[in-house]
C-alpha cells in the first residue's frame, strides 16, 4: 500500500478501474480495506489469500488486509502506521518468494516518517535487498517504455541518494563494474535482451576533456569500461552526458549507467514524466514501483495520475514472463 496518507490508494483504484483499457494483469492490494473504502466508491473485495485474486478481480479490487494502527489522514503521515506499511512489504515479499504471486509492485513510501519509527534503510531497494536473496550491490533501474514516437530509456544511477559534493569520492572502478554486471544479467533475464549494450556516462563535462575538467574519467570510469569489455560485456564510454539522451542516441544502447542520481533521473523524467518505472535488479523476486513519491500535497483530492503505477504493473508482468521463459529454456 505504501504510505497510506499519500496517493497510493487512489492510484491503485484508478489502475484497477483502467484494467481493460490497459490490459492489466490481475493484481491485489496489500493494505487496509477501510483505508481504501475511504478514498473510493469502487467495489472492494477482502481476500484471505493470493489465490482469491482472480476470482474477484474483474468485479472488485481485491485487498489482502493489513490493518493500520490509526486512520490515515490524506497529506498527514502518522508514524504509528509505519509498522503496517513495513508489514505490507514483508507480506508481499513472502508471497513472491513462495511463488504465490509472480511479482511485487510497491507504492511509494514516506521515508522520513519511517525513519521516525526506527526504519534504518535508505529506501525500498535496500530494505528489499535485506529481505530477499540479492546480488550485491542492489541496483536501481529506472525505465520509461518505448512507443512509436519514443525509443524509451533505461538508466541506472551508480550512486543514488548522496549530496552531489560527495559523488566523486564514492565512485570507484569496482562500484561501476559491479553495477554493470548486475545490469547486464538483468537485461538478459528480465528484458530478454540477448546481448545488452551499456552506455557508461562520464561524470564531468565533455568527459573530463582529457583531464582538464576532472580525472575521474581517466582514472576510474575508462578502466571500468575496459574491465567490462574484457569480461565480454558490451559496455562503451565514458560518454559526455549531454549527448546521451536524444532519440537517435537512445537507439544505440539498451541502458545508460549514470554516475549520480539526477544525471539519470532528469532525462528520464523529461522524456516521459508520467510513466517512469523503478525496477530493482538482482533480486530473486520481481519488484517494480512507480517512479514518483507519495505526493502528500495532492493526496485525497482525486487528481493523482495512475500512469506510472499502470506502467509498473505492465513492466512487472513483462519481467515475470521473461523470467518464466528463461527458466523454461534452461530446463530443456
Secondary structure, 3 states (H helix, E strand, C coil): CCCCCCCHHHHHHHHHHCHHHHCCCCCEEEECHHHHHHHCCCCEEEECCHHHHHHHCCCCEEEEECCCCCCCECCECCHHHHHHHHHHHHHHHHHHHCCCCCCEEECCCCHHHHHHCCCCCCCHHHHHHHHCCEEEEEEEEEEECCECCECCEEEEECCCCCCHHHHHHHCCHHHHHHHHHHHHHHHHHHHCCCCCEEEEECCCHHHHCCECCECHHHHHHHHHHHHHHHCCCEEEEEECHHHCCCHHHHCCCCEEEECCHHHHHHHHHHHCHHHCEEEEEEECCCEEEECCCCCCCCCCCCCCCCHHHHHHHHHHHHHHHHHHHHHHHHHC
